């Protein structure tokens, strides 16, 4: 018995060492590219630094105090919240509808799968440039259609009242295919036997979707909502290319404000405080949403 126990101990130790060896490269990469930058950002947020010179001057809570009272930052945060809410309202239902349509059609609708997925294959920078010119006042598509119908020029990106909503429309156009595919994967995890049993019991396709498929998709919907929320709070590239945060500050987001502060005005200390503030806000909001969604259930 003693020999068996000793052998089991050695085997357990060998497995632990082997697991550590295989996990070590991943842990190193996570620390180097995830944990260390976060720690360094928080450290820099307590300094006055231009991001170029070797001299960092510790200035205590000055940057954080400035951030708390910075109306431009909170205006940018509010713009992020608008994108978050409207992305959920637009992207989630349309993504589910498209996935339901494609799931019902099976292979016959493969053509639609390819066509609808195309926007996601384009980089956000390319999409930003495309719509920057497509929505231009002078030669844009919307203006051309308006003039064709006898109207005047339409300036969506240059108008402070419409610029943010034009940007949100482009964001939804690009990312709805992602959620469509995500929900299709959720549909594929539902056993075909469940659908067949529902049809045998006399359920229509609509009843199956409403009363069986959608409840089974709840875990998928929850994770999609969390991804949409975190993504909406850290948008940068598409918005920066389309509007640069303008006109004025109407489309300024936390990420674009951080970029301008850090790399345009070379105030890396305060830019780090903005980045750290973003990290805290995104973490809190994502945690609250997950808590709310998980209330009343274990999924």
N, C-alpha and C positions, 0 to 999 in steps of 0.2 A: 504493500500500500504506500509506504514511504517513497519507494522508487517512482511509482506512478504520479504521486503528488509533486515530486521534484521535477519530473519530466513535464508535467502540465505547467509548472511555474516557468520553466525554461522556455517552453513554447509560447506562453503568454508574453514573456519578456521579449522574445524574438519578434513576435507579431508587433508589439509596441514599438520596438526599434525600427522595424521595417516600415511601419506606418509613418513614423516621424521622418525617416529619410525621404520617403515619397512626398510627404507634405511640406518639407522644408523649402523647396524651390517656390511653392505657391505662397507660403508664409512670407518669404523674403520679398517676392513681387508685391504682395498685398501691403507689406510695411513700406516698401520703397515708393510705390505709386499711389497708395491710398492713405494709409495712416500717417506717414511722415509729412506729406504735403499739408494735411489738415492740421497737424500739430504746429508745423512751421508757419502756417497762415495765422493761427491764433497768437503765436509769439510775435510775428511781424505787426499784428494789429495793435500792439502796445508800444510801437516805435514810430519815430518820424524818419522816413527813408524815401529816397527817390527811386529806388529799385536798381540803380546803376552803381553808385559809389559804395565803397566798403564800409562807410561810416553809418551806423544805425544809432539814432539817439532815442533812448528810452523816454517816453513821454506819459507813462502811466495810463490812466483811463481817459485821456484827452480825446482820442479817436472814438471811443465808445460813447462818450458823452455827446460828441458831435453827431454821431450816427443816430442816437436816440432822438435828437432834436432836428434832424435833417429832413425837412419837408420834401425835398427832391427824392430821397430814398423811399419815404413812405408813399409818395405818389407813384413811384416805380413799382413798389410792392402791390399797391392797389391795382395797377395795370396787370400785374401777374395774376392777381386774384380774379380779375375779369376774364382773362384768358383761361384760367383754370375752370371757372364755372361754366363758361360758354363752350369750352372744349368737352366737358362732361355732358352738357345738355345736347350738343350736336353730334359729337363723335360716337358716344356709346349707343344711342338708339339706332343711328344709321348703320353702324358697324354690325349690330345684332340683326337688323333687317336684311342687310346684304348677305350675311352669313346664313340666315334662315332661308333666303331665296336660293342661294347656291347649294345648300344642303338638300333642299327639296328637289332641285334639278339634277343633282348628281353629275355624271360625266358629260351630260348634254350641255352643261353650262360652263365648260372649261374655258371657252372663249371669253366669257365675262370675267372669269377669275383672272385671266392674263391682263385684259384691258384695265380692269379696276385696280390691279396691283401695280400698274406702271408708275403712278406718282411716287410710290414709296421707293422705287428703284433709283430715283433721281436724288442727288445730294441736296441738302437744304440750301446750300449756297447757290446752286444752279437754279433751284426753284425760286429763291429770292430774286435773283437777277431776271429770271423769266417774267415774274409778275411785276417787278419794278418797272419794266418796259411795257408790259401788257396793260398796266393800269395807269400809264403815263397820261398826263393831261392832253398833250398835243397829238400824239400818234398811237395812243393806247387803244385796245380793243373796245373797251366800254365807250370811250369817246367816239370811236368810228361808228359803232352801232347807233349811238345817240344822234350823231349827225346824219346818218343814213335815214333815220326816222324823223328828221326835221328838228331835232333838238340841238342843244349847244354842247360845249365841252364839259366833261365831268371830271372833277379832280378828287379822286378818292383818297389818295395818299398824301395830298397836300392840304387837305382839310382836317383840322384838329378834331372835328366832331366825328369824322368817318374813318380816319386813318387806322385806328386800333381795330375797328371791326373789319376793315378790309384785310388787315394782317391776320386776324383770327380766322377769317374765311379761307385764306391760303393755307394756314396751319391745318385746319380741318381737312381741306382737300388733300393735303399730302399724307396725313396720318390716319384718316379713316380706313384705308386699306390695311394698315397694321392691325387695327382692332377687328376688322373683318376676318383676317386670317386667324387671329387669336381665338375668336369665337367659333370659327370653323373647326379649329383644333379641339375646342370644347365639345362641339357637336360630335366629332369623330370618336370621342371617348365614351359617348352614350351607346350602349349596346343596341344593335339592330333588333335584338329580340324584344326589347321594350317597345319599340315602335310597332313591331308586328303584333305584339300582344294588345296594344292599344287599338289598332285597326280591327283586330278580331272582336274586341269588346264593343265595337261600333263607334269609336272616336273618329272624328274628322281630322284632317291634317292640322287645321287651326287649333282644335281642342288639344291635340297632342303637343303642339308647340307651347300653348299657353299654360296648360295644366301639368305637363310632364317635362318637356325639354327645358323650358326656362327655369323652373325650380332646380333642375339638375345642373344648370349653368351658373347658379348663384356663386359658387366658389371662383369660377372663371371671371365672372363679372366683377367680383370684389377685387381680385388681383389686377384686373384691367383698370379699375378706378384708381387704385393706388399708383399704378404706373402713369396714368394720365395726369394725376395731381402733381406728382414729383417732377414729371417732364414739363408741365405747364409753368412751374415755379422756377425753372432754370433755363428757359428758352433764351437763345442768344443769336446764333448765326443767321437764321432766316430773317429775323426782325432787324438785325443790324445791317444786313445787305439791302433790305427793302426800303427802310426808312432812316436808319442810323439813329433811331430813337425820336425822330422828329415827326411832324413839324412841332417845334417847341419841345415839350416833354410829353406829348400826347401818346407816343408809343414807347417811351423810355421804360425799360424793364430793369430789374435788379442786376442782371448779368451785364447788360449794356452799360449801365451806370458804373458798375465796378470796373469794366474794361476801360472806359473813358478816364476814370479817376486814376487807374493804375498805369495805363500805357499811353494816354494822350497828355494828361497833365503831370504825369510822373509823380504821383503821390501814392507810392506803394504802401505806405503805412496805413493810410486811411482806406485805400482800396482793399487791403487785407481785412480791415475791420468790416467793410461791406460784405466781403466774401464770407467771413465768419458769421456775420449776421444772417446772411442767406442760408448758411448751413443750419443754424439754430432754428430759423423760421420754418424751413422745409422739413426738418426733422420733427418739430412739434406738430405741424399741420398733418404730416403723414401719419404720425403716431395717433393723433386724435381721430383721424378718419378711420384708421384700422380698428381703433377701440370702439368707435360707434358702430362700424359694420359688424364687428364680432360680438356685439351685445345680443344676447338672446339665442346664441348658437355657438357651436364649437368649430364651425368650418373656418 
